[in-house]
Amino acid sequence: MDHADIERISKALSDQTRLMIFQAIAEKQQMSCGEIASLRGVTAATVSHHLKTLSDAGLIECQREGQFVHSVAVPARLAEYTRSLNNIVRTKRRARAR
């Protein structure tokens, strides 16, 4: 994962509302836009924006089923992000040890 991907995911998860939306999607396996809009503090007008940011970061995928769009978490992407952060820490530690 390159630095641009790390920054994109970090930015996506740094917003309190997006983090709440991502957590809700991950816990339920999938959620429709209507379910997401019913979350506390999330207006229907902002759901699309937040889902696009999460999708652009690769943290969710949107799947159309008839007239409904369901958002699904992508755990492999989050695992890759975590590994990349760990690699940054390890690299910095090795550089300091020299």
C-alpha positions, 0 to 999 in steps of 0.5 A: 500500500502506498502513502497516498492509500494510507492518507486516503484511508486515514482521512476517511476514518478520521471523521467521526461520522464516517467512522461511525458509519463504517463501524455500523456497516462492519458490524451488520455485514451490510447496510442500505442507504436508508439504514445508514441515514437512520443512524443517530446524527446522520442526515440523508443529505450527507450519507452519499458524501460519506459513503463515497469517501469510504468507497474511494478509500476502498473500505466499503463496496456498494452493491446494487440489489434491485432499487436498493444499494447495500454497503459492505465493509472490505475487511481485507483493505483494513487489514492491509492498512494496519499492516502498512502502518505497522511497517512504517513503525518498524522501519522508523524503529530500525532507523533509530536503532542504527 
